[in-house]
Amino acid sequence: MTDHKVFNGYKIPYKYEVSWQLKEGDFNWLNLEITDLEYNTLNPYETK
């Protein structure tokens, strides 16, 4: 986790980096950034 952000009044970690440490050096296999957050919705599987 590399940073926090406030979504709907809640401060949560929203940027992540995941790496493996290999003999040849670090291998970054995931960069994740949450850009929007919805929860407790009536229709969780409905697309916009």
C-alpha positions as CSV (number, residue, x, y, z in Angstrom):
1,M,0.0,0.0,0.0
2,T,1.5,3.3,-1.0
3,D,-1.2,6.0,-0.4
4,H,-4.6,6.7,1.2
5,K,-7.6,8.6,-0.1
6,V,-11.0,9.6,1.3
7,F,-14.0,7.8,-0.3
8,N,-17.5,8.7,1.0
9,G,-16.0,10.0,4.3
10,Y,-13.8,7.0,4.9
11,K,-10.0,7.1,4.5
12,I,-8.8,3.9,2.9
13,P,-5.6,2.7,1.2
14,Y,-6.2,3.1,-2.5
15,K,-2.8,2.5,-4.2
16,Y,-1.0,-0.8,-4.1
17,E,2.2,-2.2,-5.5
18,V,3.1,-5.9,-5.2
19,S,6.5,-7.2,-6.1
20,W,8.5,-10.5,-5.9
21,Q,12.1,-10.3,-4.8
22,L,14.0,-12.5,-7.3
23,K,17.7,-13.2,-7.7
24,E,17.7,-11.0,-10.8
25,G,16.0,-8.1,-8.9
26,D,12.5,-7.0,-7.9
27,F,9.7,-8.2,-10.2
28,N,6.7,-5.9,-10.0
29,W,3.6,-7.9,-10.9
30,L,0.7,-5.7,-9.7
31,N,0.0,-2.0,-9.7
32,L,-3.5,-1.3,-8.4
33,E,-5.4,2.0,-7.9
34,I,-9.0,2.2,-6.6
35,T,-10.7,5.1,-8.4
36,D,-14.3,4.7,-7.2
37,L,-15.9,2.9,-4.2
38,E,-19.5,1.9,-3.7
39,Y,-20.8,-0.3,-0.9
40,N,-24.1,-1.5,0.5
41,T,-25.9,-0.8,-2.8
42,L,-29.3,-2.3,-3.6
43,N,-28.2,-3.7,-6.9
44,P,-24.5,-4.7,-6.5
45,Y,-24.3,-6.4,-9.9
46,E,-26.0,-3.7,-12.0
47,T,-23.6,-2.1,-14.5
48,K,-23.7,1.6,-15.3
